[in-house]
Amino acid sequence: MAREDESGSVERLMEWPRRLFAAGAVLATLGLLATPALTRSVTDSAGRTVEVPDTISRVFAAGPPASTLLYAVAPEKMIGWVRAPREAEKPYLLRAVRDLPELGRLTGRGDTLNLERLVAAKPDIVIDFGTISDTYRSLADRVQAQTGIPYLLIDGRFENTPTALRLLADMLGVKNRGETLASAAENIFREVDTVIAAVPAEKRPRVYLARGPEGLESGSRGSINTEIIERVGAVNVVEGLRKKGGLVNVSAEQLIAFAPDTIITLDRSFFDAVAGKPPWQPVPAVKDSRVFLAPSLPFGVIDAPPSVNRLIGLTWLLHTLYPDKAPGDLKPQVRDFYELFYQVELDDAALARVLDGAGG
């Protein structure tokens, strides 16, 4: 699995050796290199053995997927956000962390954090959640060597979510919470498998993911952006287009040829306007009023970011795509997920805003 919207990020990461060594020299000169007391060994998803403090209380997340994972597992150990929550998102987050500072990101598109600021934040460890590759192993090793801060990689493949929850929770000393979250994740995956096993391939929806206000950016088949749609057995209609980081630009003519019977969108302005857009009116999903706005508070449920927030996206998609086969009632399922994973209770108004796609 790649990290969120990683177009061009690998090329940027290749610039890190020069930047890291230069920053390391400055930090060494200033005597700022961290020297935590390392008292135990842990093994991350890349097979790297890393020495970490016996008690970890301050954690920096390298990118949005890691930040969301950390929030779900141990919000009390967060020292900041990659991107500060917007006002509309704050009511759906624990009050204690809503106003933590925006620190920036080390990985993915638009890395914004320099090493001096990382050291100044005084984290006990850095975690990253996403692709396990030589590029990211190298980045983790270099940051760790230059700052003295332990840097742990956690496999971010969607199917690995329960394992990732258990691994991070064990590292952070909250094993029971990790087990509770992982078991809930496994239950969601089982529900998905049960539902789609009962739907013949020819009966499964043909789905287009519409991104942006014009709806003409999408994710190609097999991309991280549409992984969740394909995981619920739907057919992603976008294939055969040149892509960069999984995202593609789609013309109106191509969209008509793809003929999706269902459209999932992340953008409120597109959702509100699509029925009146002449180029979209021949599309079966538009003609049949099967355009759905995905929830986005406090995190998106489709691909923004690709983290544990997508678990409730699976539940939402089951009820959206297979309303006569999805188990249970969506509203209490969403409410229960938010209480367990985000530790917030949704009243009826807050739940309605979530399901209405407010914030999208």
C-alpha positions in Angstrom: 0.0 0.0 0.0 1.2 3.5 -0.8 0.8 6.5 1.3 -1.9 9.1 0.8 -1.7 10.7 -2.7 1.9 10.0 -3.1 2.4 11.4 -6.7 6.0 12.4 -6.9 6.8 11.6 -3.3 9.4 9.0 -4.1 11.4 11.5 -6.1 11.2 13.9 -3.2 12.3 11.2 -0.8 15.4 10.7 -2.8 16.5 14.2 -1.9 16.5 13.3 1.8 20.1 12.0 2.1 21.5 15.4 1.3 19.0 17.2 3.5 19.4 14.8 6.4 23.2 15.0 6.5 23.1 18.8 6.3 20.5 19.0 9.1 22.4 16.5 11.2 25.6 18.5 11.0 23.7 21.6 12.2 22.0 19.6 15.0 25.3 18.1 16.1 26.9 21.5 16.2 24.1 22.9 18.4 24.2 19.8 20.6 20.6 19.1 20.0 20.7 15.5 19.0 18.3 13.5 21.1 19.7 10.9 23.4 16.8 9.0 24.9 17.3 6.3 27.4 16.8 3.1 25.2 15.8 0.2 27.3 14.0 -2.3 25.1 14.0 -3.7 21.6 11.0 -3.8 19.3 10.7 -5.2 15.8 8.8 -3.1 13.2 6.9 -4.3 10.1 10.1 -3.9 8.0 11.9 -6.4 10.3 14.1 -3.6 11.7 15.0 -4.0 15.4 14.8 -0.6 17.1 15.7 0.4 20.6 12.9 2.4 22.2 12.3 3.8 25.7 10.6 1.4 28.0 7.8 3.9 28.6 6.7 5.8 25.5 4.6 8.9 26.2 5.3 11.3 23.2 4.8 10.0 19.6 5.3 11.8 16.3 3.4 10.5 13.3 5.2 10.9 10.0 2.2 11.3 7.8 -1.6 11.4 7.8 -2.2 7.6 7.8 0.1 7.2 10.8 -1.5 10.2 12.6 -5.0 8.6 12.2 -3.7 5.2 13.4 -2.0 6.8 16.4 -5.2 8.8 17.3 -7.2 5.6 17.3 -4.8 3.6 19.4 -3.3 6.1 21.9 -4.5 9.7 21.4 -3.0 10.6 24.8 0.5 10.0 23.3 0.1 12.4 20.4 2.3 15.5 20.4 0.7 17.2 17.4 -1.1 16.8 14.0 0.3 16.5 10.5 -2.5 18.9 9.6 -4.4 20.7 12.3 -8.1 19.7 12.4 -10.5 22.0 10.8 -13.3 23.6 12.9 -15.9 21.2 11.4 -13.7 18.2 12.3 -13.0 19.1 16.0 -16.3 18.0 17.5 -15.6 14.5 16.2 -12.2 14.3 18.0 -11.3 14.1 21.7 -11.3 17.5 23.3 -7.8 16.9 24.7 -6.2 16.6 21.3 -8.3 18.9 19.1 -5.9 21.9 19.5 -2.6 20.2 19.5 -0.1 22.0 17.2 0.3 21.3 13.5 3.8 19.9 13.1 3.9 18.9 9.4 4.9 15.7 7.8 8.0 13.7 7.0 6.6 11.5 4.3 4.2 11.6 1.3 3.3 14.5 -0.9 4.5 17.9 0.4 6.8 16.8 3.3 7.0 19.9 5.4 8.9 19.1 8.6 12.6 19.7 9.0 14.7 17.7 11.4 15.5 20.7 13.8 11.7 21.0 14.4 11.3 17.3 14.8 14.0 17.2 17.5 12.6 20.3 19.2 9.2 18.5 19.5 11.0 15.9 21.7 9.1 12.8 20.6 10.1 9.5 22.2 9.6 7.7 18.8 8.5 8.4 15.2 6.0 6.1 13.6 5.1 5.7 9.9 2.1 3.7 8.6 2.1 2.8 4.9 4.3 1.2 2.3 7.2 -1.0 3.4 9.8 -0.5 0.8 13.6 0.1 0.5 12.9 3.9 0.1 11.0 4.1 3.3 13.4 1.9 5.2 16.3 4.1 4.1 14.4 7.2 5.2 13.6 5.7 8.6 17.3 4.7 9.1 18.6 8.1 8.1 16.2 10.1 10.2 16.9 7.8 13.2 20.7 8.1 12.7 20.6 11.9 12.4 18.3 12.7 15.2 18.7 9.8 17.6 14.9 9.3 17.7 13.7 5.8 17.2 11.7 5.5 13.9 9.3 2.6 13.4 7.6 1.4 10.2 4.2 -0.2 10.3 2.8 -2.1 7.3 -0.2 -0.1 6.1 -1.8 -2.6 3.7 -5.5 -2.5 4.2 -5.7 -6.2 5.0 -3.0 -5.7 7.6 -5.0 -3.2 9.6 -5.8 -5.6 12.6 -2.1 -6.6 12.8 -1.0 -2.9 12.6 -3.4 -2.0 15.4 -2.0 -4.8 17.6 1.6 -4.0 16.8 1.4 -0.3 17.6 -0.6 -0.8 20.7 1.9 -3.3 22.0 4.8 -0.9 21.2 3.0 1.8 23.1 2.0 -0.3 26.1 -1.8 -0.3 25.5 -2.1 -3.9 24.4 -5.7 -4.3 25.5 -6.9 -1.4 23.5 -5.1 -2.7 20.5 -6.7 -6.1 20.8 -10.2 -4.5 21.1 -9.7 -2.3 18.0 -8.2 -5.2 16.0 -11.0 -7.5 16.9 -13.5 -4.9 15.7 -11.6 -4.5 12.5 -11.6 -8.2 11.9 -15.4 -8.3 12.5 -15.9 -5.6 9.8 -13.8 -7.5 7.3 -15.8 -10.7 8.0 -19.1 -8.8 7.5 -17.8 -7.6 4.1 -16.7 -11.1 3.1 -20.1 -12.5 4.1 -22.1 -9.9 2.1 -20.1 -10.0 -1.1 -20.0 -13.9 -1.1 -23.8 -13.8 -1.6 -23.6 -11.4 -4.5 -22.9 -12.9 -8.0 -20.1 -11.2 -9.9 -22.5 -10.0 -12.6 -24.7 -8.3 -10.0 -22.0 -6.3 -8.3 -22.1 -2.5 -8.9 -19.9 -0.8 -11.4 -18.5 2.2 -9.5 -16.7 5.4 -10.4 -14.9 7.4 -7.7 -15.4 11.1 -8.4 -12.7 13.4 -6.8 -12.5 17.2 -7.0 -15.2 19.8 -7.7 -15.4 18.7 -11.4 -15.4 14.9 -10.5 -12.9 14.2 -13.3 -10.1 12.9 -11.1 -10.3 9.3 -10.0 -8.3 6.3 -8.9 -7.4 3.6 -11.4 -8.2 0.0 -10.7 -5.9 -1.4 -8.0 -4.9 2.0 -6.6 -4.9 2.9 -3.0 -7.6 5.5 -3.7 -10.1 2.9 -4.8 -8.9 0.0 -2.8 -11.8 0.2 -0.4 -14.4 0.2 -3.2 -12.8 -2.9 -4.7 -12.6 -4.5 -1.3 -16.4 -4.5 -1.0 -16.7 -6.4 -4.3 -17.6 -3.5 -6.5 -16.1 -3.1 -10.0 -13.9 0.0 -10.3 -14.7 1.1 -13.9 -11.5 3.2 -14.3 -8.8 1.1 -16.0 -6.4 1.5 -18.9 -5.5 5.1 -18.2 -2.1 6.5 -17.5 -1.6 7.2 -13.8 0.7 8.9 -11.4 0.5 7.7 -7.9 -2.8 5.9 -8.6 -4.7 9.0 -9.6 -5.9 9.6 -13.1 -7.7 12.4 -15.0 -10.8 11.2 -16.8 -12.5 12.9 -19.7 -16.3 13.2 -20.0 -16.2 10.9 -23.1 -14.2 8.3 -21.2 -16.6 8.5 -18.3 -19.6 7.9 -20.6 -17.8 4.9 -22.1 -17.1 3.5 -18.6 -20.9 3.7 -17.9 -20.8 3.4 -14.1 -24.1 2.6 -12.5 -22.9 4.1 -9.2 -20.8 7.2 -8.4 -19.1 7.8 -5.0 -17.8 11.3 -4.5 -15.8 13.0 -1.9 -16.7 16.6 -2.9 -19.9 18.3 -1.8 -19.8 20.9 -4.6 -19.7 18.2 -7.2 -22.4 16.2 -5.5 -24.7 19.2 -5.4 -24.1 20.1 -9.0 -23.6 16.9 -10.9 -27.3 16.3 -11.9 -27.3 19.7 -13.7 -24.0 19.1 -15.6 -24.9 18.3 -19.3 -21.7 16.1 -19.9 -22.7 13.9 -16.9 -26.4 13.4 -17.8 -25.8 10.3 -20.1 -24.0 8.5 -17.3 -26.2 5.7 -15.9 -25.4 6.6 -12.3 -26.6 10.2 -12.8 -29.7 9.2 -14.8 -30.7 6.8 -12.0 -29.8 9.2 -9.2 -27.1 6.8 -7.8 -24.5 9.4 -6.8 -23.5 9.2 -3.1 -21.4 11.6 -1.0 -19.0 9.8 1.3 -18.7 10.9 4.9 -15.6 12.9 5.8 -15.8 13.9 9.5 -13.3 13.8 11.2 -11.6 11.8 8.5 -12.7 10.6 5.0 -13.9 7.1 4.7 -12.6 6.3 1.3 -9.0 7.4 0.9 -8.3 10.5 2.9 -6.2 9.3 4.6 -5.8 5.6 3.8 -5.8 4.5 7.4 -8.1 2.9 10.0 -10.8 5.4 9.2 -11.5 3.3 6.1 -13.0 0.6 8.3 -16.2 2.5 8.8 -16.0 3.3 5.1 -16.4 -0.5 4.5 -19.6 -0.5 6.6 -20.9 2.6 4.8 -20.2 1.1 1.4 -22.0 -2.1 2.3 -25.1 -0.2 3.2 -24.8 2.0 0.2 -24.0 -0.6 -2.4 -25.9 -3.6 -1.0 -28.8 -2.1 1.1 -30.8 -5.3 1.1 -27.9 -7.5 2.2 -25.9 -5.3 4.6 -26.3 -6.6 8.2 -27.8 -4.4 10.9 -28.6 -0.7 10.9 -26.0 1.8 9.6 -26.7 4.5 12.2 -25.9 2.6 15.3 -23.0 0.9 13.6 -21.5 4.4 12.8 -22.2 5.6 16.3 -20.5 2.5 17.8 -17.5 2.9 15.6 -17.0 6.5 16.5 -17.3 5.7 20.2 -14.8 2.9 20.0 -12.2 4.2 17.5 -12.5 8.0 18.0 -13.8 7.9 21.6 -16.5 10.4 21.0 -20.3 10.0 21.4 -22.5 11.2 18.6 -25.9 12.6 19.3 -28.5 12.5 16.6 -27.5 15.8 15.1 -23.8 14.9 14.9 -24.6 11.5 13.4 -26.8 13.1 10.8 -24.0 15.5 9.8 -21.6 12.6 9.4 -23.9 10.6 7.2 -25.0 13.7 5.2 -21.3 14.2 4.1 -20.9 17.5 6.0 -17.4 18.8 5.6 -16.9 17.2 2.2 
